[in-house]
Amino acid sequence: MHPVVFASNKAINFYRKLLNENNFNYQSIKDFSKLNPKQVSVFNCWEEEVQITPGVLNETGGKYAARSLAVAVESLKSRQIEGLVTAPIHKKNIQSKDFDFTGHTPTSATLSPARTCSCS
């Protein structure tokens, strides 16, 4: 199993600097053939610059959380990954005209009906 984070290397670097965590190393990938079993991979879901404001609910945070989730679910659906573990998502923050789900478990079940989705 190879851990993959669906986000942006820019977002990972932001938090790495914020937390002064210089020992966290990862590789940035755009396709799954580049996975390294000895390293965490970050699958870039976006390239644009995004202003990150930790602890603040805003449209930008919801938009990019939804994008990361959609890319991860599509990767699961196309069997590029074998499983999906998600972090908590603020349900109010992520709601939009493009994301009309009560959370990430219903999203996964709806977008990837061939796979079993569970929440514990």
Secondary structure, DSSP 8 states (H G I E B T S, - for coil): ---EEEE-HHHHHHHHHHTT-TT--EEEESSGGG--TTSEEEEES--S-----TT---HHHHHHHHHHHHHHHHHHHTTSSS--------HHHH-SSS---SSHHHHHHHH-TTS-----
